Amino acid sequence: MLCASAVTLASRAAAAAGKDYTYLLTGNPADAKASPQGGAILEGGADDPEEAIRWMIHRADGGDIVVLRASEDEGAQEMFATLGKVDSVETFSFASRVPAYDPFILGKIDQADGIYFAGGDQAEYVNFWKHTPVQEAVNRAIKRGVPVGGISAGLAILGQFQFEALHDTVTSDEALKDPYALEVTLGKDFLEVPQLKGIITDSHFLQRGRLGRLLVFMARLMQDGWTGEAKGIGVDEETAVLVDDSGAAVVTGKNNAVFVRLSRKPQVCRAGAPLTAGGFEVVTAAPGQRFNIKTWEGEGRSARVDVKKGVLTAPR
């Protein structure tokens, strides 16, 4: 834990030398030379469960945490600095795509022992980082066993498939009425988290009624031939799913997480027509319950959900 008297704050203003980012440092600027363990934290939004932050600090071996974001909120910086013993916490807030080519930022990602994506707007993350050296550096870090995590928009980019929100967000009702509506923008192969291959994630799940749109996202993945079996994870607010490097996961926080699988193509999934798709397998896991991402088996309440002409059946 870094006490207040030991905190050093450095800032590179977005206007300074055309850098288009701000930088905050708490702790030691030198490389910690830690021994991290891979894994991922999937946080649903609102408040971060403290257990999730402590878990990530442990997986990072108390080394150097890098926070990437596109807003000026310093909450993650403070959490990592106060909820466990770390060598440093460094936050980079991007204002454009330009800093994604900055050697200073890339060097810090290459030295990171843990990488955390803050909340905000995932469209900015896609526009600022996809197909840039930042994307490449983060994926290098993942390959060398660095744990990653994200909340809300930061969660949305962690799976192999993503709802990119390039044309604003979309509600469940809107998506179910037209799976190919302009707002349903899906992407793939942004981050390469091995445990999340074949998976799309969603946040603020119960609180914003997002089961319907997650089912649409999954149906689209099948219809468009992106995968032979679609899997989705929805995480409620104030809740996290902690996934270790073997794929073993546990739910922590105040609410639930939902694990959904679709093994057959939808009957009707086309532009301008309501979705019809059957056979969504839904497992709702409460805090403390475990689920294996690799085998797609675990604890929780199981149900089947179908969609007929844009309307969800009651789980059964």
ROLUM-752885 format. One record per residue (C-alpha): residue in three letters; x, y negated, z. Coordinates in steps of 0.001 Angstrom, whole numbers. Example, Ala and Ser with C-alpha at 12.3 -4.5 7.8 and 13.67 -1.06 7.14 Angstrom:
2
NODE   rest         u         v         w
NODE    ALA     12300      4500      7800
NODE    SER     13670      1060      7140
***
This chain:
316
NODE   rest         u         v         w
NODE    MET         0         0         0
NODE    LEU      1338     -3429      -948
NODE    CYS       785     -5987      1792
NODE    ALA      -185     -9548       851
NODE    SER      3226    -10964      1785
NODE    ALA      4877     -8611      -712
NODE    VAL      2619     -9561     -3591
NODE    THR      4218    -11326     -6523
NODE    LEU      1934    -12861     -9107
NODE    ALA      3222    -13695    -12544
NODE    SER      1077    -15136    -15304
NODE    ARG      1597    -15595    -18987
NODE    ALA     -1182    -17927    -20055
NODE    ALA     -3011    -17032    -23261
NODE    ALA     -2045    -20388    -24704
NODE    ALA      1653    -20001    -23901
NODE    ALA      3771    -19312    -26985
NODE    GLY       726    -17929    -28756
NODE    LYS       808    -14748    -26665
NODE    ASP     -2990    -14447    -26337
NODE    TYR     -2833    -12562    -23073
NODE    THR     -2440    -13036    -19348
NODE    TYR      -216    -10917    -17142
NODE    LEU      -375    -10181    -13440
NODE    LEU      2247     -8310    -11438
NODE    THR      1915     -7019     -7900
NODE    GLY      4993     -5266     -6510
NODE    ASN      8247     -4163     -8084
NODE    PRO      8794     -5071    -11774
NODE    ALA     11386     -2311    -12267
NODE    ASP     10515      1185    -13503
NODE    ALA      9527      3423    -10566
NODE    LYS     10810      6684    -12106
NODE    ALA      7846      8593    -10652
NODE    SER      6598     12077    -11605
NODE    PRO      2926     11694    -12608
NODE    GLN       395     14450    -13220
NODE    GLY     -2111     14223    -16054
NODE    GLY     -5821     13789    -15543
NODE    ALA     -8655     11342    -16071
NODE    ILE    -11114      9383    -13964
NODE    LEU    -14484      8673    -15562
NODE    GLU    -16256      5865    -13690
NODE    GLY    -19840      4987    -14476
NODE    GLY    -19803      1290    -13653
NODE    ALA    -20632     -1330    -11029
NODE    ASP    -18303      -567     -8085
NODE    ASP    -15296      1753     -8288
NODE    PRO    -15496      4674     -5837
NODE    GLU    -12462      4280     -3577
NODE    GLU    -11844      8044     -3708
NODE    ALA    -11327      7766     -7468
NODE    ILE     -8725      5022     -7153
NODE    ARG     -6872      6948     -4443
NODE    TRP     -7004     10089     -6602
NODE    MET     -5426      8247     -9513
NODE    ILE     -2713      6741     -7300
NODE    HIS     -1915     10260     -6108
NODE    ARG     -1806     11612     -9674
NODE    ALA       461      8699    -10606
NODE    ASP      2852      9703     -7808
NODE    GLY      2624      6213     -6321
NODE    GLY      4413      4792     -9347
NODE    ASP      3609      1948    -11726
NODE    ILE       -70      1375    -12598
NODE    VAL      -900      -536    -15779
NODE    VAL     -4401     -2022    -16117
NODE    LEU     -5590     -2939    -19616
NODE    ARG     -8593     -5189    -20118
NODE    ALA    -10088     -8053    -22151
NODE    SER    -11404    -10169    -19269
NODE    GLU     -9893    -12166    -16425
NODE    ASP    -11384    -10173    -13530
NODE    GLU     -8630     -9137    -11088
NODE    GLY    -10629     -6506     -9179
NODE    ALA     -8689     -3484    -10436
NODE    GLN     -5395     -5223     -9689
NODE    GLU     -6409     -5700     -6062
NODE    MET     -7843     -2191     -5655
NODE    PHE     -4752      -361     -6810
NODE    ALA     -2552     -2664     -4725
NODE    THR     -4500     -2078     -1507
NODE    LEU     -6007      1437     -1610
NODE    GLY     -2770      3376     -1706
NODE    LYS       991      3222     -1891
NODE    VAL      2137      2170     -5362
NODE    ASP      5381       760     -6704
NODE    SER      3550     -1840     -8792
NODE    VAL       283     -2825    -10427
NODE    GLU       414     -4769    -13690
NODE    THR     -2650     -6116    -15490
NODE    PHE     -2703     -7253    -19101
NODE    SER     -5805     -9179    -20203
NODE    PHE     -6050     -9394    -23993
NODE    ALA     -7648    -12336    -25805
NODE    SER     -7031    -11006    -29328
NODE    ARG     -5404     -8199    -31308
NODE    VAL     -2064    -10056    -31471
NODE    PRO      -658     -8858    -28091
NODE    ALA     -1102     -5230    -29164
NODE    TYR      2202     -5681    -31005
NODE    ASP      4058     -7394    -28130
NODE    PRO      7248     -5497    -27127
NODE    PHE      6894     -6558    -23488
NODE    ILE      3439     -4956    -23172
NODE    LEU      4472     -1858    -25093
NODE    GLY      7506     -1426    -22847
NODE    LYS      5339     -1593    -19737
NODE    ILE      2934      1028    -21113
NODE    ASP      5897      3262    -21916
NODE    GLN      7012      2965    -18269
NODE    ALA      3529      3407    -16783
NODE    ASP      2748      6222    -14365
NODE    GLY      -992      5573    -14535
NODE    ILE     -3163      3633    -17021
NODE    TYR     -6580      2216    -16177
NODE    PHE     -9087       604    -18555
NODE    ALA    -11313     -1970    -16906
NODE    GLY    -14954     -2723    -17689
NODE    GLY    -16150     -5278    -20187
NODE    ASP    -16997     -4728    -23847
NODE    GLN    -15668     -1621    -25554
NODE    ALA    -16029     -3323    -28940
NODE    GLU    -13205     -5635    -27890
NODE    TYR    -11057     -2663    -26921
NODE    VAL    -11672     -1051    -30299
NODE    ASN    -11002     -4306    -32161
NODE    PHE     -7931     -5225    -30089
NODE    TRP     -6225     -1820    -29747
NODE    LYS     -7362       743    -32318
NODE    HIS     -4741      1416    -35012
NODE    THR     -2149      -678    -33175
NODE    PRO      1068        50    -31246
NODE    VAL      -907      -198    -27974
NODE    GLN     -3020      2791    -29021
NODE    GLU       151      4675    -29946
NODE    ALA      1852      3783    -26640
NODE    VAL     -1127      4882    -24545
NODE    ASN     -1311      8180    -26406
NODE    ARG      2418      8699    -25861
NODE    ALA      1842      8153    -22138
NODE    ILE      -999     10673    -22092
NODE    LYS      1202     13253    -23825
NODE    ARG      3902     12854    -21189
NODE    GLY      1403     13540    -18400
NODE    VAL       280     10087    -17289
NODE    PRO     -3238     10008    -15745
NODE    VAL     -5739      7627    -17316
NODE    GLY     -9025      6235    -16122
NODE    GLY    -11742      3801    -17026
NODE    ILE    -14924      2208    -15783
NODE    SER    -17951      1260    -17899
NODE    ALA    -16460        71    -21227
NODE    GLY    -13185      1631    -20108
NODE    LEU    -14979      4958    -19731
NODE    ALA    -16593      4627    -23160
NODE    ILE    -13239      4827    -24962
NODE    LEU    -11814      7869    -23150
NODE    GLY    -13495     10707    -25068
NODE    GLN    -12515     11964    -28504
NODE    PHE    -15742     10337    -29722
NODE    GLN    -16899      6858    -28685
NODE    PHE    -19929      4596    -28820
NODE    GLU    -18034      1550    -30062
NODE    ALA    -20816     -1071    -29628
NODE    LEU    -19507     -2983    -32646
NODE    HIS    -22963     -4461    -33263
NODE    ASP    -23920     -4954    -29609
NODE    THR    -25379     -2293    -27359
NODE    VAL    -28357       -51    -28060
NODE    THR    -31099      1257    -25773
NODE    SER    -32320      4828    -25669
NODE    ASP    -35665      3895    -27229
NODE    GLU    -33981      2057    -30092
NODE    ALA    -31561      4885    -30815
NODE    LEU    -34234      7610    -30627
NODE    LYS    -36409      5744    -33146
NODE    ASP    -33540      5495    -35643
NODE    PRO    -30285      7406    -35011
NODE    TYR    -28642      5458    -37853
NODE    ALA    -29699      1994    -36725
NODE    LEU    -27044      -698    -37218
NODE    GLU    -26338      -766    -33487
NODE    VAL    -25484      2954    -33285
NODE    THR    -21790      2593    -34134
NODE    LEU    -19761      5690    -33371
NODE    GLY    -16009      6190    -33641
NODE    LYS    -13491      8950    -33083
NODE    ASP     -9857      9719    -32354
NODE    PHE     -8978      6573    -30400
NODE    LEU     -7385      8067    -27286
NODE    GLU     -6038     11619    -27156
NODE    VAL     -7003     12835    -23681
NODE    PRO     -6763     16625    -24104
NODE    GLN     -9381     17409    -21459
NODE    LEU    -11910     15197    -23280
NODE    LYS    -11496     16623    -26769
NODE    GLY    -14890     17113    -28408
NODE    ILE    -16610     14900    -25803
NODE    ILE    -18442     11559    -25919
NODE    THR    -19041      9637    -22683
NODE    ASP    -21578      7097    -21469
NODE    SER    -21796      4846    -18404
NODE    HIS    -24429      3154    -16162
NODE    PHE    -26289      6344    -16960
NODE    LEU    -29364      6729    -14757
NODE    GLN    -29559      3041    -13909
NODE    ARG    -29944      2020    -17576
NODE    GLY    -31845      5078    -18782
NODE    ARG    -29168      6250    -21189
NODE    LEU    -29933      9959    -21534
NODE    GLY    -31857      9362    -24746
NODE    ARG    -29098      7482    -26474
NODE    LEU    -26459     10020    -25391
NODE    LEU    -28563     12735    -27023
NODE    VAL    -28715     10626    -30186
NODE    PHE    -24937     10137    -30168
NODE    MET    -24469     13896    -29845
NODE    ALA    -26982     14662    -32587
NODE    ARG    -25143     12240    -34860
NODE    LEU    -21827     13983    -34168
NODE    MET    -23387     17252    -35317
NODE    GLN    -25267     15791    -38274
NODE    ASP    -22201     13965    -39587
NODE    GLY    -20028     17052    -39314
NODE    TRP    -17616     15594    -36762
NODE    THR    -17887     18636    -34503
NODE    GLY    -19449     22089    -34494
NODE    GLU    -20598     21684    -30886
NODE    ALA    -21337     18324    -29294
NODE    LYS    -20592     17649    -25632
NODE    GLY    -21419     14547    -23617
NODE    ILE    -20770     13255    -20116
NODE    GLY    -22939     10544    -18587
NODE    VAL    -21836      8952    -15318
NODE    ASP    -24040      6936    -12966
NODE    GLU    -22976      3664    -11388
NODE    GLU    -20785      3802     -8256
NODE    THR    -19826      7322     -9308
NODE    ALA    -16789      8981    -10872
NODE    VAL    -15856     12296    -12414
NODE    LEU    -12275     13267    -11565
NODE    VAL    -10768     15602    -14169
NODE    ASP     -7397     17204    -13521
NODE    ASP     -4967     18331    -16214
NODE    SER     -6528     21820    -16347
NODE    GLY    -10026     20462    -17039
NODE    ALA    -11375     21117    -13539
NODE    ALA    -13649     18246    -12523
NODE    VAL    -15402     17052     -9394
NODE    VAL    -18050     14356     -8959
NODE    THR    -17404     11687     -6344
NODE    GLY    -19119      8489     -5235
NODE    LYS    -22777      7729     -4524
NODE    ASN    -24740      9150     -7451
NODE    ASN    -24637     11832    -10158
NODE    ALA    -22950     12814    -13392
NODE    VAL    -24601     14629    -16279
NODE    PHE    -22911     17189    -18550
NODE    VAL    -24743     17822    -21830
NODE    ARG    -24104     20309    -24643
NODE    LEU    -25715     20706    -28071
NODE    SER    -24836     23839    -30050
NODE    ARG    -27019     23474    -33156
NODE    LYS    -27656     20752    -35692
NODE    PRO    -30728     18547    -35229
NODE    GLN    -33833     19236    -37302
NODE    VAL    -34337     15587    -38253
NODE    CYS    -31483     13110    -37944
NODE    ARG    -31501     10500    -40685
NODE    ALA    -31768      6772    -41200
NODE    GLY    -35154      5262    -40517
NODE    ALA    -36688      8389    -38934
NODE    PRO    -37102      9269    -35237
NODE    LEU    -34802     12002    -33977
NODE    THR    -36000     15572    -33680
NODE    ALA    -33494     17917    -32087
NODE    GLY    -33824     20869    -29750
NODE    GLY    -31721     22753    -27298
NODE    PHE    -29812     20130    -25308
NODE    GLU    -28363     21885    -22254
NODE    VAL    -28179     19432    -19352
NODE    VAL    -26372     19981    -16047
NODE    THR    -26786     17271    -13387
NODE    ALA    -24019     17394    -10785
NODE    ALA    -24166     15578     -7439
NODE    PRO    -21220     14206     -5425
NODE    GLY    -18966     17037     -4299
NODE    GLN    -20099     19411     -7003
NODE    ARG    -17602     20807     -9488
NODE    PHE    -17676     21362    -13229
NODE    ASN    -15045     22845    -15517
NODE    ILE    -14746     20798    -18688
NODE    LYS    -12763     23510    -20460
NODE    THR    -15248     26331    -19899
NODE    TRP    -18266     23975    -19669
NODE    GLU    -19537     25714    -16557
NODE    GLY    -20068     24544    -13024
NODE    GLU    -22323     23542    -10185
NODE    GLY    -25414     21425    -10541
NODE    ARG    -29038     21477    -11632
NODE    SER    -29486     22983    -15108
NODE    ALA    -32258     22060    -17533
NODE    ARG    -33105     22070    -21218
NODE    VAL    -34215     18918    -23031
NODE    ASP    -35682     18671    -26538
NODE    VAL    -36429     15593    -28623
NODE    LYS    -39460     15547    -30926
NODE    LYS    -40111     12541    -33155
NODE    GLY    -38053     10301    -30881
NODE    VAL    -39660     11457    -27616
NODE    LEU    -37843     13451    -24912
NODE    THR    -39549     16454    -23374
NODE    ALA    -39557     16792    -19622
NODE    PRO    -36468     18742    -18517
NODE    ARG    -37267     22428    -17986
***
